[in-house]
Amino acid sequence: MLIRRESYLNTLRDLRDKNLIKVITGLRRVGKSTLLELFQEDLRDSGVNSSAIITYNFEDPIYRDKLDWGVLYDEISAKLDEHTMNYVFLDEVQTIPSFERLVDGLFIKKNVDLYITGSNAFLLSGELATLLSGRYISLNVLPLSFAEYSELFPMTPKTELFAEYFNASSMPEAASLSVDAPNLVNKYLLDIYETIINKDVKNRYEIRDMANFERVTKFALDNVGNFVSSNSVAEALGAGSKNHETDISHKTVDNYLKYLTESFFMYKADRYDIKGKKILKTQEKYYAVDLGFLTALVGGTANADLGHKLENLVYLELRRRNIGDIWVGKHDDNEVDFVVQNPAGERKYYQVAYTAHDAATLERELSSFKKIRDNYPKFLITTDIGNSTVGGILRVNVIDWLLEK
């Protein structure tokens, strides 16, 4: 069954014909190409002629001899109809040497609406970002939300389905595999990981010590929701080691963590001082793009660190909703799991706990909120059944929260 990803499609519909390059980013196999196909179908349904929809997927071997930006520019230009708007889609464009010249050349044409995708943050760095400053808008695609996942299993009770979603992969193809061939899901995820490592990390950054890179990756996955620093990771990985070949510097760790986020395999949440109103330079948190990778790569069990897994899930949903910057909060000696601030400066605060059934746990989770003296909304998200308000703080069931419109 094909999931239409309506939230992303609606964004593309809103951006249609706007004088901006639409840059769609995200992990490999997260559904970027399918999203473009759905949008192209949408264009045809609205009356756009198929000849005005020009699409290239540069991972297709048929383009292996056409990876010259100038040749491609001439070829695409020859296909343009000067009497109508042309919709040009360049999938995995970062594989083209000097691709930024191709993108810039097509963008300045008056009758081109341009859409590009990429599986590495390199797409929006360096020369392209400088060249196109103020002329593009990015859309980061994530694995299936719980609402989208539910479309695959309409007859399954939501509580039962959430347990599956929480302990499985929400990558689109992995979710489909879980129906017909669940024993192949982990292999599929490992194959995605190997592709990311080989195509987006190892070759691009010329990593020589892949053993240490994998150690950092697994450490980061094993510590989702924990505060980490490059120094603490380097110390943890070197602790007790008698083999100097396995030693790793904090600078190397810092680079490896950056490569993981640039490939969209993990996301970093900076620490924010709520009282001092500033972003702190140390002790960030890292979250996996998909909980399935925890099981596939570090052998996580269904009951391992439930609170941090739920925190990871909530972080991803906040990113999907694209409502503002997401930080992990600090207020004196207290922590707030997430501070979300929109462009107008308005905030929402979120605490995440797997359960807060007993009074002591509930008081602990709410204590950080009580010391924040502003009136912005505050949410405690748990798996507990029912929703309520406690001292002005909204206590929300995670399933209800995930499915709210």
Protein Blocks (a to p, Z undefined) as FASTA:
>chain_A
ZZehlmlmmmmmmmgopacddddeddehilpmmmmmmmmmmmmmnopafklpccddfkbm
klmmmmcfklmmmmmmmmpcfkbccddddehkllpghklmmmmmmmmpmkbccddddfbf
klmgcjlmmmmgoiaccdddddddfklmmmmmmmbcfklmmmmmmmmcfbfklmmmmmmm
mmlmmmmmmmmmmmmmmmmmmmmnopablmlmmmmmmmmmmmgoiacdfklmmmmmmgop
abfklgccfklmmmmmmmmmmnomaccdddddfklopacfehiadddfbfklmmmmnopa
fkgokllmmmmmmmmmmmmnonaccddddehjbccfbacddfkopacdddddfbafbmml
mmmmmmmmmmpcbfbdcddddfbeciddeehiacddfklmmmpZZ
